[in-house]
Amino acid sequence: MDKIICFFESELSEIKSERNVLLSSLSTFKIGGPADIAVYPESREELITSLRAAKRSGIRYTVIGNGSNILFDDRGYRGAVIVTGRIRDVGVDGNIITADSGVPFTALAARAAAEGLSGLEFAYGIPGCVGGAVVMNAGAYGGAVSDVLLSSDYYDTVRDETVTISHGDHGYGYRKSVYMDCPERVVLGAVFSLTYSDSDSVRAKNEENMNARRSKQPLEYPSAGSVFKRPEGYFVGKMVEDLGLKGFLVGGAQISEKHGGFIINRGGATAEDVLKLIRYTEEKVYREYGVELECEIRYIPDK
Ligand SMILES: Cc1cc2nc3c(=O)[nH]c(=O)nc-3n(C[C@H](O)[C@H](O)[C@H](O)COP(=O)(O)OP(=O)(O)OC[C@H]3O[C@@H](n4cnc5c(N)ncnc54)[C@H](O)[C@@H]3O)c2cc1C
């Protein structure tokens, strides 16, 4: 393995990278052991170079944004974790905003407000990057990426080419897109079409959404957001509450007392703790309601 990592590093040339990075530092859950190597490209070109290097060296890799929808393994990750968070160009042309994959989604919503553009207010407070949001079709408060996305660019690691796809080719559904479970397509950036408005009212809506988050979500603890997708006709938080599971602890992981749909890291939680809690909740909900919960958080195994 060391030979592969050395070769991979040599192919990266000037691109920043670091060995034995604790993945807890790259995820909002603050969980995860060491990755063999983490790479921090600073432009779309560097991201493509990193992916080509991974392919040439044969190293296993995964691409992440802000790690806000991810549960890393306690044993870490054998291979390279490629972090897009430093690829941050934004362009505005009239009501069209173009953003690189690493642009924080909240910062993009703030930029839209500053430009007097409406449509991204739902994104204000979602702690992910544009790439992760496009992949997950992130959404909140009645809005979602699929409502405002015009197109996205991705790098196809198999065909070694950059492709642009328009809205209709994203296969968008609730927390669903063509990018999911398709590691050969890496999102480089996206184009959003917004509507003209005025900065004050857009900012006010952003703040209203942020305040709603603060009052309902356990933002004071590390987490990866809602653990489960919303099953049709049910609310996870309500089912969890009615089952008396709020506050239930496994090791350092706890079902939030503030929001039953969140699992929080009370300190020292392991991925194993979280996975046990997820399985326990799934079982209880299935037995009581006959509802099969589907996990929204992406678990990334060590190998
Ligand atoms: C407190 C809290 C609140 C949240 N609230 C919401 C909410 O209201 N609505 C909502 O939808 N989500 C919410 N989330 C979840 C999360 O923020 C979103 O899913 C977000 O869009 C993930 O972005 P990310 O950059 O962190 O992606 P990551 O977690 O880094 O990655 C998510 C997935 O996308 C893949 N990926 C990331 N970047 C790329 C890329 N460039 N190309 C290809 N694949 C990529 C990863 O491999 C992984 O499978 C919340 C999370 C937290 C912690």
The ligand as a Gaussian input file, in Angstrom:
#p B3LYP/6-31G(d) Opt

LIG

0 1
 C      -26.725000      20.324000      11.264000
 C      -27.025000      19.787000       9.892000
 C      -28.152000      20.206000       9.217000
 C      -28.447000      19.711000       7.935000
 N      -29.556000      20.150000       7.303000
 C      -29.846000      19.694000       6.074000
 C      -31.015000      20.146000       5.377000
 O      -31.767000      20.970000       5.859000
 N      -31.250000      19.634000       4.147000
 C      -30.428000      18.717000       3.556000
 O      -30.694000      18.309000       2.428000
 N      -29.324000      18.284000       4.183000
 C      -29.004000      18.746000       5.412000
 N      -27.878000      18.306000       6.046000
 C      -27.031000      17.296000       5.390000
 C      -25.916000      17.866000       4.514000
 O      -25.504000      19.150000       4.955000
 C      -26.318000      17.944000       3.046000
 O      -26.624000      16.656000       2.527000
 C      -25.204000      18.564000       2.175000
 O      -25.704000      18.832000       0.898000
 C      -23.974000      17.657000       2.054000
 O      -22.936000      18.418000       1.487000
 P      -21.401000      18.102000       1.830000
 O      -20.571000      18.995000       1.005000
 O      -21.168000      18.152000       3.288000
 O      -21.312000      16.610000       1.300000
 P      -20.517000      15.410000       1.950000
 O      -21.157000      15.028000       3.248000
 O      -19.084000      15.718000       1.965000
 O      -20.821000      14.275000       0.871000
 C      -22.126000      13.772000       0.703000
 C      -22.118000      12.737000      -0.440000
 O      -21.825000      13.400000      -1.659000
 C      -20.610000      12.909000      -2.239000
 N      -19.905000      14.071000      -2.793000
 C      -19.562000      15.210000      -2.148000
 N      -18.994000      16.083000      -3.006000
 C      -18.988000      15.467000      -4.208000
 C      -18.542000      15.861000      -5.507000
 N      -17.974000      17.049000      -5.738000
 N      -18.703000      14.987000      -6.530000
 C      -19.273000      13.760000      -6.340000
 N      -19.696000      13.335000      -5.124000
 C      -19.559000      14.190000      -4.080000
 C      -19.865000      12.232000      -1.101000
 O      -18.995000      11.212000      -1.563000
 C      -21.027000      11.684000      -0.276000
 O      -21.517000      10.489000      -0.821000
 C      -27.576000      18.774000       7.325000
 C      -26.404000      18.383000       7.996000
 C      -26.126000      18.880000       9.258000
 C      -24.857000      18.450000       9.963000

